[in-house]
C-alpha cells in the first residue's frame, strides 16, 4: 500500500485508537481491552511497518510498540526509554493466564512461605493451587526474579533486585498493586 493509502487507513477512528494505544509497549490483548475490539489482528499493522514487536520470538506475551514511521504519521513524540528492557522476560511473565504475574505481584521484599504467597495471590486469581504456586515460584527462581532460603525447616521466598526492576516494567502488575 502506498503512503497515501496508509495515511487514509490510519485516520480511521478505530485504527487510530489502536495505534495510539501502542505508543507505549502493550500486548494485543491489552489493546483489545483498552479500545474494546473483539479480535485484534496485528499482521496489517506489522506489514505496513506501523508497529514492531519488542520480543518477536515469543509465542505468547508478545509486546508491540509504534515504529518511528507511525509516530511521524500520528504526530507523536519518539519514545526511547522502552528499548533497553528485557521484553522476552516481561512477555514470559505476562504470557501465563496471569498466574506468573499474580504470584510476582504478591512476592515482595518480605520473606514469605509458598502457602502465604498462595493465600495472598488467591485474592487476585482464585484458581491458583498449592502445586501451581510452587511451580511458578520455581520458574521465577530459575529466571533470577525471586530468591529463596531455608529457615528452620521452612522455605521462604522474596523478590530479587532483578525481579523488582523487571516487574516495575509490567503495567499489569502496577495496575493491580494499588
C-alpha positions in Angstrom: 0.0 0.0 0.0 1.4 3.4 -0.9 1.9 6.1 1.6 -1.3 7.9 0.9 -3.3 4.8 1.4 -1.6 4.1 4.7 -2.3 7.7 5.8 -6.0 7.3 5.0 -6.1 3.9 6.7 -4.6 5.1 10.0 -7.0 8.0 10.2 -10.0 5.7 10.6 -11.3 6.1 14.1 -10.6 2.5 15.4 -7.3 2.1 13.6 -6.1 5.5 15.0 -7.2 4.4 18.6 -5.3 1.1 18.2 -2.2 2.8 17.0 -2.2 5.4 19.7 -2.6 2.6 22.3 0.7 1.2 21.0 2.6 4.4 21.7 3.7 2.5 24.9 4.6 -1.2 24.8 1.5 -3.4 25.0 0.2 -6.8 24.1 -2.6 -7.1 21.6 -4.8 -8.3 24.5 -4.2 -5.2 26.5 -5.1 -3.0 23.5 -8.2 -5.1 22.8 -9.5 -4.4 26.3 -8.5 -0.7 26.1 -10.0 0.0 22.7 -12.8 -2.5 23.1 -12.1 -4.5 20.0 -13.1 -8.1 19.8 -10.1 -9.6 17.9 -7.1 -7.5 17.0 -5.1 -8.8 14.1 -1.6 -7.5 14.2 -0.5 -8.6 10.7 -1.7 -5.5 8.8 0.0 -3.1 11.3 3.2 -5.0 11.1 3.1 -5.3 7.3 2.6 -1.6 7.0 5.6 -1.0 9.3 3.4 0.9 11.8 4.2 -1.4 14.8 7.1 -3.6 15.7 7.4 -6.4 18.2 9.8 -6.0 21.1 10.0 -9.7 21.7 9.4 -11.3 18.2 10.4 -14.8 19.3 7.6 -15.0 21.9 4.6 -17.2 21.1 2.5 -15.6 23.9 3.0 -12.3 25.7 4.4 -10.5 22.6 4.7 -6.8 23.1 4.4 -4.2 20.3 5.2 -0.6 20.0 4.8 2.1 17.3 7.6 2.5 14.8 9.1 5.9 14.1 7.2 5.9 10.8 3.9 5.6 12.6 4.9 8.2 15.2 5.6 10.7 12.4 2.2 9.9 10.7 0.4 10.3 14.0 2.5 13.3 15.0 3.6 11.7 18.3 7.0 12.2 20.0 9.6 9.4 19.9 9.9 7.0 22.9 13.4 6.0 23.6 13.3 4.5 27.2 11.5 1.3 26.3 14.0 -0.4 24.1 16.6 -1.4 26.8 14.2 -3.6 28.8 14.1 -7.4 28.8 10.9 -7.8 26.8 11.3 -11.5 26.4 11.2 -11.9 30.2 8.4 -9.4 30.7 6.4 -11.2 28.0 7.1 -14.6 29.6 5.7 -13.3 32.9 2.6 -11.9 31.3 2.0 -15.0 29.0 0.6 -17.4 31.5 -3.1 -16.7 32.3 -1.8 -14.0 34.7 -0.6 -16.7 37.1 3.1 -15.7 37.0 2.2 -12.0 37.2 -0.2 -12.6 40.1 2.4 -14.6 42.0 5.0 -11.9 41.2 2.7 -9.2 42.4 2.4 -10.7 45.9 6.0 -11.5 46.3 7.9 -8.5 47.7 11.0 -7.9 49.8 9.3 -9.6 52.8 10.2 -13.3 53.2 7.1 -15.5 52.9 6.4 -19.2 52.6 4.8 -20.6 49.4 1.5 -21.0 51.3 1.5 -17.4 52.4 2.2 -16.4 48.8 -0.6 -18.6 47.5 -3.1 -17.2 50.0 -2.3 -13.6 49.0 -2.3 -14.5 45.3 -5.7 -16.2 45.5 -7.3 -12.8 46.1 -6.3 -11.9 42.5 -6.5 -15.4 41.0 -8.6 -17.9 43.0 -7.6 -20.7 40.6 -4.0 -20.9 41.9 -3.4 -24.2 43.6 -0.6 -25.0 46.0 1.2 -27.1 43.4 0.9 -24.4 40.6 2.1 -21.8 43.0 5.2 -23.8 43.9 5.8 -24.5 40.2 5.6 -20.8 39.4 8.0 -19.9 42.2 10.5 -22.4 40.8 10.2 -20.9 37.4 10.7 -17.4 38.8 13.7 -18.6 40.8 15.2 -20.1 37.6 14.8 -16.7 35.9 16.5 -14.9 38.8 13.4 -12.9 39.7 12.9 -14.5 43.2 15.4 -15.6 45.8 14.8 -18.3 48.4 16.2 -19.6 51.6 15.5 -22.4 54.1 15.0 -21.1 57.7 14.1 -23.5 60.5 12.9 -26.2 58.0 10.7 -23.8 56.1 11.4 -22.4 52.6 11.0 -18.6 52.3 10.7 -16.6 49.1 11.2 -12.9 48.3 11.7 -10.7 45.3 15.3 -10.2 44.0 16.6 -6.9 42.8 16.4 -8.1 39.2 12.7 -9.1 39.8 11.9 -5.7 41.1 13.4 -4.0 38.1 11.6 -6.3 35.7 8.2 -6.1 37.4 8.4 -2.3 37.5 8.1 -2.5 33.7 5.0 -4.7 33.7 2.0 -2.3 33.5 -0.5 -5.0 34.6 1.4 -5.6 37.8 1.4 -1.9 38.6 -2.3 -1.6 38.0 -3.1 -4.5 40.4 -0.8 -3.4 43.2 -3.0 -0.4 44.0 
